[in-house]
Amino acid sequence: MKKMNFFIIVTALFMFGSLLAACSSDTSSNDHEDETPTANETDNNDMSEDGVMFQETVTLDIPVYDRAFEGWNVTDNFYTRWIQEEFGETYNVDVNFVPIARANEVTDYQQLLAAGNAPDIIIHYDMPQALAYYGAGVMQPLDLDEVAEYAPTYWENVSETIEQYGVVDGENIFFFAERPDISNFVTVIRKDWVEEVGMKVEDLTSLEKVNEMAMKWKEAGLGTLGGGLTANIYNYNYAFRDWPIDPEYRALYSDLMVADFTTEDTERWLRNLSYQYHNGLIDQEFYLRMDGNQIKTEFVAGRTGTYGEYISSNTDLFEATLQNNPEAEFAVIPPHAPEGRVPQGRADWPFGLIMGINEAATDEERIAVWLYLEWMSQPDNLFFLQNGVEGENYILDDEGFPVVNNDFNGESALAMNNNKDYWALVTEAPYFGTDELTRKAMKNFWSPPGHEEIVDDLFKYQDETKEYSTPDALFTVVIESQNEYQSDLNALFQELYLKVVLGSEDKFDEEYEAAKRQYLNAGYQEILDEKQAAIDAGNYNYSE
């Protein structure tokens, strides 16, 4: 942190009187309030390396996603201990990491909130759920001047985003991580299977071609397309939608948290899924695959030929698959859509994690959050969390970019996806100043050894479909009926969509019409009505 930033922080801290102590090399005692020096008595407004910020130790509860990586303790590892040493001991903060199951995060948060044990930061990637937390009264309003005061670097990076998207019902509620315009999600296909049935990966540019290929896989006894239960995140029908986009239609029916089940777009998706299932083109037990690891197991075992994941240099996907199928070859499946349509996709909002301060957090804990974000926003600290120890986790190439040592498995080995769940509080992806430099660096960061072409194709296809990737609308008011009916509708959606897809093909129309009526009557119509009222009042944000 720069000395100028320390001046801003230290000067402001004295306004809290006995709340915060001066910077002292004596960390064994915090009870000498009368010995607090003035700002001019501190070391040129800087802090000694072993000094403390808070007079009494503050416990800061930080959420971290637990993705069930084998052998990784999300709350106690080399990097959590480093954070405690470098940040916690400097500011007299006890940093406590609270695990949140990525596959079950809403339930985890609800249970922690009900028990009074939720972390000081409430996080989610999707605005509808973040608004649901706000609507439940578990977030406190923010003083943006306070954020700027204690976290000037962080504030400079995201202030425009916070001011544009963080307001709900006229109050400042949310703060955000940065989101560079880059993504590492990729869908991998068994290239050797495609070529074995006389086709080429680059020709799979329509849904009809993909289904034709899958039929040939079936006839050749190779395997099926991968699949899993659609639940919790509902972006399944974008490629089945009309183009160009009608902004009001997008606002009404696009919602990651409550499934759009009644539009023609969803009907097209269901018909295709029914066709794939009844013709043996998709994993016949897809509805039993509840999470990414279960879907991945089928791909690794050689029973399915497609799988999507966030790619990184230390992914075990290719190595594990090759152990079972030494002849396997891999490629990225091209973006595709039904003939006559475009490969639409849901673009990310212009921010990463959406965050709010727990209503139960004290003033000291809230300030500790801003200090933590400021500390993590410093380039050296962020770089260390993202890359690890030079000479162990990585080396620098001639241009100063980190090159990962994928064979390293010592104490400082990074978690899968390069420790992202720790540094995602300030940015969704590393950034190196320009898009060109960032892509160059991220190729090293994301490319699995021996499969560098995967990231090349990832970038290629992202460029080709960029105009068709657009963000959802954001409502600036709480949709109360969504909070009321979300849980019941999510459960009902799983029941109804599987009934339609797995049921007899000749009864598809009958089953779907009955399912739509049931879904609307279960609360979805109330959600649509409330959304339409908000749209008519202009209480939504949409920008392509």
C-alpha positions as CSV (number, residue, x, y, z in Angstrom):
1,M,0.0,0.0,0.0
2,K,1.3,3.5,-0.8
3,K,2.2,5.9,1.9
4,M,-0.4,8.3,0.6
5,N,-3.0,5.7,1.2
6,F,-1.8,5.1,4.7
7,F,-2.2,8.8,5.4
8,I,-5.8,8.7,4.3
9,I,-6.4,5.6,6.5
10,V,-4.5,6.7,9.6
11,T,-5.9,10.2,9.6
12,A,-9.5,8.9,9.4
13,L,-8.9,6.3,12.0
14,F,-8.3,8.8,14.7
15,M,-11.8,10.1,14.2
16,F,-13.0,6.9,15.8
17,G,-11.2,7.8,19.1
18,S,-10.6,4.7,21.1
19,L,-11.9,2.4,18.3
20,L,-8.5,2.1,16.7
21,A,-4.9,2.2,18.0
22,A,-1.8,3.8,16.6
23,C,0.8,1.8,14.7
24,S,3.1,0.3,17.3
25,S,5.8,-2.3,17.3
26,D,4.4,-3.7,20.6
27,T,1.8,-6.2,19.5
28,S,1.6,-7.8,22.9
29,S,-0.4,-4.9,24.5
30,N,-3.4,-3.0,23.2
31,D,-4.6,-1.3,26.4
32,H,-2.7,2.0,26.3
33,E,-5.3,4.3,24.9
34,D,-3.6,7.4,26.4
35,E,-0.4,6.6,24.5
36,T,-2.1,6.9,21.1
37,P,0.2,9.2,19.1
38,T,-1.1,11.8,16.7
39,A,-0.8,11.4,13.0
40,N,2.3,13.5,12.9
41,E,3.9,11.2,15.5
42,T,3.6,8.1,13.3
43,D,6.5,7.2,11.0
44,N,5.8,9.7,8.2
45,N,2.2,8.6,8.3
46,D,3.3,5.1,7.5
47,M,3.0,1.9,9.6
48,S,5.7,-0.2,11.0
49,E,5.7,-3.7,9.5
50,D,4.6,-5.3,12.8
51,G,2.2,-2.5,13.8
52,V,-1.5,-3.0,14.4
53,M,-4.4,-1.0,13.2
54,F,-7.2,-2.0,15.6
55,Q,-6.8,-1.5,19.3
56,E,-8.6,-4.7,20.1
57,T,-8.5,-7.7,17.9
58,V,-11.3,-7.8,15.3
59,T,-12.5,-11.1,14.0
60,L,-13.2,-10.9,10.3
61,D,-15.3,-13.7,8.8
62,I,-14.6,-14.1,5.1
63,P,-16.7,-16.5,2.9
64,V,-14.8,-18.9,0.6
65,Y,-16.4,-21.3,-1.8
66,D,-15.8,-25.0,-0.9
67,R,-15.7,-26.9,-4.2
68,A,-14.8,-30.2,-2.7
69,F,-11.4,-30.4,-4.3
70,E,-9.7,-33.6,-3.0
71,G,-7.0,-32.9,-0.5
72,W,-7.6,-29.2,-0.2
73,N,-8.7,-27.6,3.1
74,V,-10.3,-24.3,2.1
75,T,-10.1,-22.8,5.6
76,D,-6.5,-23.8,6.6
77,N,-3.8,-23.9,4.0
78,F,-0.6,-22.1,3.0
79,Y,-2.5,-19.1,1.6
80,T,-5.0,-18.7,4.5
81,R,-2.0,-18.7,6.9
82,W,-0.1,-16.2,4.6
83,I,-3.2,-13.9,4.6
84,Q,-3.3,-14.0,8.4
85,E,0.4,-13.3,8.7
86,E,0.5,-10.5,6.1
87,F,-2.9,-8.8,6.6
88,G,-4.2,-10.1,9.9
89,E,-1.1,-9.4,12.0
90,T,-0.6,-6.0,10.4
91,Y,-4.1,-4.8,11.3
92,N,-4.7,-6.9,14.4
93,V,-7.5,-8.8,12.6
94,D,-8.2,-12.5,13.1
95,V,-9.2,-13.7,9.6
96,N,-11.6,-16.6,9.8
97,F,-12.6,-18.3,6.5
98,V,-16.2,-19.6,6.4
99,P,-16.7,-22.4,3.9
100,I,-19.7,-22.1,1.6
101,A,-20.5,-25.1,-0.6
102,R,-20.5,-23.9,-4.2
103,A,-23.1,-26.4,-5.2
104,N,-25.3,-25.6,-2.2
105,E,-24.4,-22.0,-1.4
106,V,-27.9,-20.5,-0.9
107,T,-28.9,-23.2,1.6
108,D,-25.6,-22.8,3.4
109,Y,-26.0,-19.0,3.7
110,Q,-29.6,-19.4,4.8
111,Q,-28.6,-21.8,7.6
112,L,-25.7,-19.6,8.7
113,L,-27.9,-16.5,8.7
114,A,-30.6,-18.3,10.7
115,A,-28.0,-19.4,13.2
116,G,-26.3,-16.0,13.4
117,N,-23.0,-17.4,12.1
118,A,-23.0,-15.9,8.6
119,P,-19.7,-14.3,7.4
120,D,-19.3,-10.5,7.4
121,I,-19.6,-10.5,3.6
122,I,-22.6,-12.0,1.9
123,I,-21.6,-13.1,-1.7
124,H,-23.4,-14.3,-4.8
125,Y,-22.7,-14.3,-8.5
126,D,-26.2,-13.5,-9.6
127,M,-28.2,-10.4,-8.9
128,P,-31.7,-12.0,-8.4
129,Q,-30.3,-14.0,-5.4
130,A,-28.4,-11.0,-4.1
131,L,-31.6,-9.0,-4.2
132,A,-33.3,-11.9,-2.4
133,Y,-30.8,-11.6,0.4
134,Y,-31.4,-7.8,0.5
135,G,-35.1,-8.4,0.6
136,A,-34.7,-10.7,3.6
137,G,-33.2,-7.8,5.5
138,V,-29.8,-9.3,6.0
139,M,-27.6,-6.6,4.5
140,Q,-26.8,-3.1,5.9
141,P,-26.7,0.1,3.8
142,L,-23.2,1.3,2.8
143,D,-21.5,4.6,3.3
144,L,-19.6,5.0,0.0
145,D,-17.4,7.7,1.5
146,E,-16.3,5.2,4.1
147,V,-15.4,2.7,1.4
148,A,-13.4,5.3,-0.4
149,E,-11.7,6.3,2.8
150,Y,-10.5,2.9,3.9
151,A,-10.1,1.2,0.6
152,P,-8.9,3.9,-1.9
153,T,-7.3,1.5,-4.4
154,Y,-10.3,-0.8,-4.4
155,W,-12.7,2.1,-4.6
156,E,-10.8,3.6,-7.6
157,N,-11.1,0.3,-9.4
158,V,-14.8,-0.3,-8.9
159,S,-16.4,3.0,-7.9
160,E,-18.3,3.5,-11.2
161,T,-19.7,0.0,-11.0
162,I,-20.8,0.4,-7.4
163,E,-22.5,3.7,-8.1
164,Q,-24.2,2.3,-11.2
165,Y,-25.3,-1.1,-10.1
166,G,-25.2,-1.1,-6.3
167,V,-28.3,1.0,-5.5
168,V,-31.5,-0.8,-4.5
169,D,-34.6,1.2,-3.4
170,G,-32.5,4.3,-3.3
171,E,-29.9,2.9,-0.9
172,N,-26.3,1.9,-1.5
173,I,-26.4,-1.8,-0.8
174,F,-24.0,-3.8,-3.0
175,F,-20.3,-3.6,-3.8
176,F,-18.5,-5.7,-6.4
177,A,-15.4,-7.4,-7.7
178,E,-14.0,-6.2,-11.0
179,R,-14.7,-8.4,-14.1
180,P,-12.2,-8.1,-17.0
181,D,-13.9,-9.0,-20.3
182,I,-12.4,-12.5,-20.4
183,S,-13.8,-16.0,-19.4
184,N,-12.3,-19.4,-19.2
185,F,-15.4,-21.6,-19.4
186,V,-15.1,-24.1,-22.2
187,T,-17.0,-27.1,-23.5
188,V,-14.6,-29.9,-24.5
189,I,-15.5,-32.7,-27.0
190,R,-13.8,-36.0,-27.8
191,K,-12.2,-35.1,-31.1
192,D,-11.2,-38.7,-31.7
193,W,-14.9,-39.8,-31.5
194,V,-16.0,-37.0,-34.0
195,E,-13.4,-38.1,-36.5
196,E,-14.1,-41.8,-36.0
197,V,-17.6,-41.3,-37.3
198,G,-16.4,-39.4,-40.3
199,M,-17.1,-35.8,-39.2
200,K,-15.0,-32.8,-38.3
201,V,-15.2,-30.7,-35.1
202,E,-15.2,-27.4,-37.0
203,D,-18.4,-28.5,-38.9
204,L,-20.4,-28.8,-35.7
205,T,-21.9,-25.3,-36.1
206,S,-25.6,-26.2,-35.7
207,L,-27.7,-28.1,-33.3
208,E,-28.8,-30.4,-36.1
209,K,-25.1,-31.3,-36.9
210,V,-24.4,-32.0,-33.3
211,N,-27.4,-34.3,-33.1
212,E,-26.4,-36.0,-36.3
213,M,-22.9,-36.6,-34.9
214,A,-24.4,-38.0,-31.6
215,M,-26.6,-40.4,-33.6
216,K,-23.4,-41.7,-35.3
217,W,-21.7,-42.0,-31.9
218,K,-24.6,-44.2,-30.7
219,E,-24.6,-46.4,-33.8
220,A,-20.8,-46.8,-33.5
221,G,-21.2,-47.7,-29.8
222,L,-18.9,-44.9,-28.7
223,G,-21.0,-43.1,-26.1
224,T,-23.4,-40.1,-25.7
225,L,-23.4,-36.4,-25.2
226,G,-22.8,-35.4,-21.6
227,G,-25.6,-33.9,-19.5
228,G,-26.8,-33.2,-16.0
229,L,-29.9,-32.1,-14.1
230,T,-30.9,-28.5,-14.9
231,A,-31.3,-26.8,-11.5
232,N,-30.6,-23.6,-9.7
233,I,-29.1,-21.7,-12.7
234,Y,-31.5,-21.2,-15.6
235,N,-29.8,-20.1,-18.9
236,Y,-30.6,-23.2,-20.9
237,N,-32.8,-21.6,-23.7
238,Y,-30.7,-18.7,-24.9
239,A,-29.7,-20.4,-28.2
240,F,-33.3,-21.1,-28.9
241,R,-34.4,-17.4,-28.7
242,D,-35.1,-14.9,-31.4
243,W,-32.5,-12.4,-32.5
244,P,-32.2,-9.5,-32.2
245,I,-33.2,-9.1,-28.6
246,D,-36.3,-7.3,-27.3
247,P,-35.0,-5.6,-24.1
248,E,-38.4,-5.8,-22.3
249,Y,-38.8,-9.5,-23.2
250,R,-35.3,-10.1,-22.0
251,A,-36.0,-8.4,-18.7
252,L,-39.3,-10.3,-18.2
253,Y,-38.1,-13.8,-19.0
254,S,-34.4,-13.9,-18.3
255,D,-33.7,-14.9,-14.7
256,L,-31.0,-17.2,-13.5
257,M,-32.8,-17.9,-10.2
258,V,-36.4,-18.8,-11.4
259,A,-36.8,-20.8,-14.6
260,D,-38.5,-19.5,-17.6
261,F,-40.8,-22.4,-18.3
262,T,-43.6,-21.0,-20.4
263,T,-42.1,-19.4,-23.5
264,E,-41.6,-20.8,-27.0
265,D,-37.9,-20.7,-26.4
266,T,-38.2,-23.2,-23.5
267,E,-40.6,-25.3,-25.6
268,R,-37.9,-25.6,-28.3
269,W,-35.3,-26.5,-25.7
270,L,-37.5,-29.2,-24.2
271,R,-38.4,-30.7,-27.6
272,N,-34.7,-31.0,-28.4
273,L,-33.9,-32.5,-25.1
274,S,-36.8,-35.0,-25.4
275,Y,-35.5,-35.9,-28.9
276,Q,-32.0,-36.5,-27.6
277,Y,-33.2,-38.5,-24.7
278,H,-35.6,-40.8,-26.5
279,N,-33.1,-41.4,-29.3
280,G,-30.2,-42.3,-26.9
281,L,-28.1,-39.3,-27.9
282,I,-27.6,-38.0,-24.3
283,D,-26.6,-39.6,-21.1
284,Q,-29.6,-41.7,-20.2
285,E,-29.2,-40.9,-16.5
286,F,-28.5,-37.2,-17.0
287,Y,-31.2,-36.4,-14.3
288,L,-29.1,-38.2,-11.7
289,R,-26.0,-36.0,-12.4
290,M,-26.6,-33.3,-9.7
291,D,-23.3,-31.5,-10.0
292,G,-20.2,-30.9,-12.2
293,N,-18.1,-33.7,-10.6
294,Q,-20.8,-36.3,-11.4
295,I,-21.0,-35.1,-15.1
296,K,-17.2,-35.0,-15.2
297,T,-16.9,-38.6,-14.0
298,E,-18.9,-39.8,-17.0
299,F,-16.6,-38.0,-19.4
300,V,-13.4,-39.2,-17.7
301,A,-14.7,-42.7,-17.8
302,G,-15.3,-42.5,-21.5
303,R,-19.0,-42.9,-21.4
304,T,-19.8,-39.4,-22.6
305,G,-18.1,-37.2,-25.2
306,T,-18.7,-33.7,-24.1
307,Y,-18.1,-31.8,-20.9
308,G,-18.0,-28.1,-19.9
309,E,-15.8,-26.6,-17.1
310,Y,-13.7,-23.6,-16.2
311,I,-10.4,-24.5,-17.7
312,S,-7.1,-23.9,-15.9
313,S,-3.5,-25.0,-16.2
314,N,-3.9,-27.4,-13.3
315,T,-7.1,-29.1,-14.4
316,D,-7.0,-32.8,-14.2
317,L,-9.6,-33.4,-16.8
318,F,-7.3,-34.4,-19.7
319,E,-4.9,-36.5,-17.7
320,A,-7.7,-38.4,-15.9
321,T,-9.5,-39.1,-19.2
322,L,-6.3,-40.3,-20.9
323,Q,-5.6,-42.7,-18.0
324,N,-8.9,-44.5,-18.9
325,N,-8.8,-43.8,-22.6
326,P,-5.2,-43.4,-23.9
327,E,-6.3,-42.8,-27.4
328,A,-8.5,-39.8,-26.5
329,E,-8.1,-36.5,-28.3
330,F,-9.8,-33.3,-27.3
331,A,-11.1,-30.1,-28.9
332,V,-13.5,-27.3,-28.1
333,I,-16.9,-27.7,-29.6
334,P,-17.9,-24.7,-31.7
335,P,-20.8,-22.5,-30.6
336,H,-23.9,-23.8,-32.2
337,A,-27.7,-23.1,-32.3
338,P,-30.7,-24.5,-34.2
339,E,-30.6,-23.8,-37.9
340,G,-31.8,-20.4,-38.6
341,R,-30.8,-19.0,-35.2
342,V,-27.7,-17.5,-33.8
343,P,-25.5,-18.9,-31.0
344,Q,-26.8,-16.6,-28.3
345,G,-25.3,-16.7,-24.9
346,R,-25.7,-15.0,-21.6
347,A,-22.8,-12.5,-21.2
348,D,-21.6,-11.8,-17.7
349,W,-22.6,-8.6,-16.0
350,P,-19.9,-6.0,-15.9
351,F,-18.9,-7.1,-12.4
352,G,-17.8,-10.3,-10.7
353,L,-19.0,-11.3,-7.2
354,I,-21.9,-9.3,-5.9
355,M,-21.3,-8.5,-2.2
356,G,-23.1,-7.0,0.7
357,I,-22.2,-6.4,4.4
358,N,-24.0,-8.6,6.8
359,E,-26.5,-6.7,8.8
360,A,-25.0,-8.2,12.0
361,A,-21.5,-6.9,11.2
362,T,-20.1,-4.3,13.6
363,D,-18.6,-1.0,12.6
364,E,-15.1,-2.5,13.3
365,E,-15.9,-5.6,11.2
366,R,-17.2,-3.5,8.3
367,I,-14.1,-1.4,8.4
368,A,-11.9,-4.5,8.5
369,V,-13.7,-5.6,5.3
370,W,-12.7,-2.4,3.5
371,L,-9.1,-2.8,4.8
372,Y,-9.0,-6.4,3.6
373,L,-10.2,-5.4,0.1
374,E,-7.7,-2.6,0.0
375,W,-4.9,-4.9,1.0
376,M,-5.9,-7.5,-1.6
377,S,-6.1,-4.9,-4.3
378,Q,-2.4,-4.2,-4.0
379,P,-0.8,-5.7,-7.1
380,D,1.9,-7.6,-5.2
381,N,-0.6,-9.2,-2.8
382,L,-3.0,-10.1,-5.6
383,F,-0.2,-11.5,-7.8
384,F,1.0,-13.7,-4.9
385,L,-2.5,-15.1,-4.3
386,Q,-3.0,-15.8,-8.0
387,N,0.4,-17.3,-8.8
388,G,2.1,-18.5,-5.6
389,V,5.8,-18.6,-4.9
390,E,8.3,-17.7,-7.7
391,G,10.6,-20.6,-8.5
392,E,8.1,-23.1,-7.0
393,N,4.7,-22.5,-8.5
394,Y,5.9,-20.5,-11.5
395,I,8.8,-18.8,-13.2
396,L,8.7,-15.5,-15.2
397,D,9.2,-15.6,-18.9
398,D,11.2,-13.0,-20.8
399,E,8.2,-10.7,-20.9
400,G,7.6,-11.0,-17.2
401,F,4.5,-13.2,-17.5
402,P,4.2,-16.1,-15.0
403,V,4.6,-19.6,-16.5
404,V,3.0,-22.2,-14.2
405,N,5.1,-25.2,-13.0
406,N,2.3,-27.8,-13.2
407,D,4.6,-30.5,-11.6
408,F,4.9,-28.6,-8.3
409,N,3.0,-30.1,-5.5
410,G,4.7,-28.6,-2.4
411,E,3.2,-26.7,0.5
412,S,2.4,-23.6,-1.6
413,A,0.5,-25.5,-4.3
414,L,-2.5,-23.5,-5.5
415,A,-6.1,-24.6,-5.3
416,M,-7.9,-25.6,-8.5
417,N,-8.5,-22.6,-10.7
418,N,-5.5,-20.9,-9.2
419,N,-6.8,-19.9,-5.8
420,K,-9.6,-17.9,-7.4
421,D,-12.0,-18.4,-4.5
422,Y,-9.7,-16.2,-2.3
423,W,-9.0,-13.3,-4.7
424,A,-12.4,-13.3,-6.4
425,L,-13.5,-10.7,-3.8
426,V,-11.6,-8.0,-5.8
427,T,-11.5,-9.4,-9.4
428,E,-13.0,-12.2,-11.4
429,A,-9.9,-12.7,-13.5
430,P,-6.3,-11.5,-13.6
431,Y,-5.7,-8.4,-15.7
432,F,-2.4,-7.2,-17.2
433,G,-3.3,-3.7,-18.4
434,T,-4.7,-4.4,-21.8
435,D,-6.9,-7.1,-23.3
436,E,-4.0,-8.3,-25.6
437,L,-1.5,-8.6,-22.7
438,T,-4.1,-10.3,-20.5
439,R,-4.9,-12.9,-23.1
440,K,-1.3,-13.6,-23.6
441,A,-0.7,-14.0,-19.9
442,M,-3.9,-16.0,-19.4
443,K,-2.9,-18.5,-22.1
444,N,-0.1,-19.5,-19.7
445,F,-2.5,-19.3,-16.8
446,W,-5.2,-21.5,-18.3
447,S,-3.5,-23.8,-20.8
448,P,-3.2,-27.4,-19.6
449,P,0.2,-28.8,-20.5
450,G,0.1,-30.4,-23.9
451,H,-3.4,-29.0,-24.7
452,E,-2.6,-25.3,-25.4
453,E,-4.9,-25.4,-28.4
454,I,-7.9,-25.6,-26.1
455,V,-7.3,-22.0,-24.9
456,D,-6.6,-20.8,-28.5
457,D,-9.9,-22.2,-29.6
458,L,-11.6,-20.8,-26.5
459,F,-10.5,-17.2,-27.4
460,K,-11.3,-17.8,-31.1
461,Y,-14.9,-18.8,-30.4
462,Q,-15.4,-16.1,-27.9
463,D,-14.4,-13.5,-30.5
464,E,-16.7,-15.1,-33.1
465,T,-19.8,-15.0,-30.9
466,K,-19.1,-11.8,-29.0
467,E,-22.0,-9.9,-30.6
468,Y,-24.4,-12.6,-29.6
469,S,-23.4,-12.6,-25.9
470,T,-25.4,-10.1,-24.0
471,P,-26.1,-9.6,-20.3
472,D,-29.5,-10.0,-18.6
473,A,-31.4,-7.0,-17.4
474,L,-31.0,-5.9,-13.8
475,F,-34.0,-4.9,-11.7
476,T,-33.4,-2.0,-9.3
477,V,-36.2,-3.0,-7.0
478,V,-36.8,-6.3,-5.2
479,I,-39.3,-8.6,-7.0
480,E,-41.0,-9.7,-3.8
481,S,-43.0,-12.6,-5.4
482,Q,-39.8,-14.0,-6.7
483,N,-38.5,-14.3,-3.2
484,E,-41.8,-15.8,-2.1
485,Y,-42.1,-18.5,-4.7
486,Q,-38.5,-19.2,-5.8
487,S,-37.9,-22.3,-3.7
488,D,-41.2,-23.9,-4.6
489,L,-40.9,-23.1,-8.3
490,N,-37.3,-24.4,-8.5
491,A,-38.5,-27.8,-7.1
492,L,-41.6,-27.8,-9.3
493,F,-39.5,-27.0,-12.4
494,Q,-37.3,-30.0,-11.9
495,E,-40.4,-32.2,-11.6
496,L,-42.2,-30.8,-14.6
497,Y,-39.4,-30.5,-17.1
498,L,-38.3,-34.1,-16.4
499,K,-41.9,-35.3,-16.7
500,V,-42.2,-33.6,-20.1
501,V,-38.8,-34.7,-21.4
502,L,-38.8,-38.3,-20.1
503,G,-42.5,-38.8,-20.9
504,S,-43.8,-40.3,-24.1
505,E,-42.9,-38.3,-27.2
506,D,-46.3,-38.5,-28.6
507,K,-47.8,-36.9,-25.5
508,F,-45.3,-34.0,-25.5
509,D,-47.8,-31.3,-26.4
510,E,-50.3,-32.5,-23.9
511,E,-47.9,-32.8,-21.0
512,Y,-46.2,-29.5,-21.7
513,E,-49.5,-27.5,-21.8
514,A,-50.5,-29.1,-18.5
515,A,-47.1,-28.4,-17.0
516,K,-47.2,-24.7,-18.0
517,R,-50.6,-24.2,-16.4
518,Q,-49.4,-25.8,-13.2
519,Y,-46.2,-23.7,-13.2
520,L,-48.0,-20.4,-13.8
521,N,-50.6,-21.2,-11.1
522,A,-47.8,-22.1,-8.6
523,G,-46.6,-18.4,-8.5
524,Y,-44.8,-17.8,-11.8
525,Q,-47.7,-15.7,-13.1
526,E,-47.4,-13.5,-10.1
527,I,-43.7,-13.1,-10.7
528,L,-44.3,-12.2,-14.4
529,D,-46.9,-9.6,-13.3
530,E,-44.7,-8.0,-10.8
531,K,-41.8,-7.9,-13.2
532,Q,-43.9,-6.3,-15.9
533,A,-45.0,-3.6,-13.4
534,A,-41.4,-2.9,-12.6
535,I,-40.5,-2.8,-16.3
536,D,-43.4,-0.4,-17.0
537,A,-42.1,1.8,-14.2
538,G,-38.6,1.8,-15.6
539,N,-37.2,0.0,-12.6
540,Y,-34.7,-2.1,-14.6
541,N,-31.3,-1.7,-16.2
542,Y,-30.5,-3.1,-19.6
543,S,-27.5,-2.4,-21.9
544,E,-26.2,-4.6,-24.6
